[in-house]
Every structure is written in C-alpha cells, then in structure tokens.
Amino acid sequence: MKTRWNYKIEIVRPPVFARAKTKADFIATILNEHGQQGWELVNAPTTPVATELHLYFKRPS
C-alpha cells in the first residue's frame, strides 16, 4: 500500500534587523518544533521577497 501524505506550507518572517545567528536560531526553532510534531522539511526555495522564507513540509497521514 502506498504511503499517504499530509502537506503543510509555512511562511516564516524572521526578525528583519536581527543578526544572522539570531535569524538562524529563529528558523531552527521553527524547524525543530515541526520535527517534533512529525513534519519533515521537503523544500525551502528562495523567494522574491527577501524577508520571507517558505517552508514546505510533509508527514504520513
């Protein structure tokens, strides 16, 4: 039987004036929270809006 998936897209806006390490910590926290809920990051493409990060997740249904 094929695996069925749930998908989730989250648009993240890290603090604009924060240092790079602070932004990385902010994003890592979001990724870790989703991972604890069983979500797997599938893609995080670059976007035309530099202040946004689009995160694409999936997990088995």
N, C-alpha and C positions, 0 to 999 in steps of 0.2 A: 504494500500500500504506500502511496506517495505521501510525503510529509506535507501537511497544510501549514501555511504561514499566516501570521498577523504582521502587518506592517505599520510603521509609525514614522512620521516626519516631524522633526522638531526644529524650529528656527530659534537659534541662540544669538543673543546680542551681548557679547562680553563688554565689560566696562570700557568705554572709549578711551579714557585718559589713563588707564592703568598701565603699569609696566608689563612687559612681555611675559615675565614669570607669573604675575598675578593673573593675566589672561589665560595662560596655560593651566594654572591651578583651577581657575573657574571652570574651564572646559573639562578638565579631568574629573572634577567633582560631578558634573552632569553625566559624563560617560560612566563613571562608577555607579551612580545611582540607577541608571538604566540597566547596567550589567547585573546589579543585584536583583532587579526585577525580571531578569531572564532575557532582556533585549540584547541583540548582537548588532554592533555597528556594521552596516553594509557599505556605506559611502558617505563622504563628506566633501562634495565637489566645491570648487571655488565659485563664488557668486559675484555678480556685477556690483553688489552693494558690499563694500569692504567692512562694514560694521556688523554684518550678519554672517552666520555660519549655519548652513542647512545640514542637518544630521538625519540620515536615513537608517532606520533600524528594522530588524525582523526578529521574530521568535516563533517557535512552533505553536500552533493553535491548541 
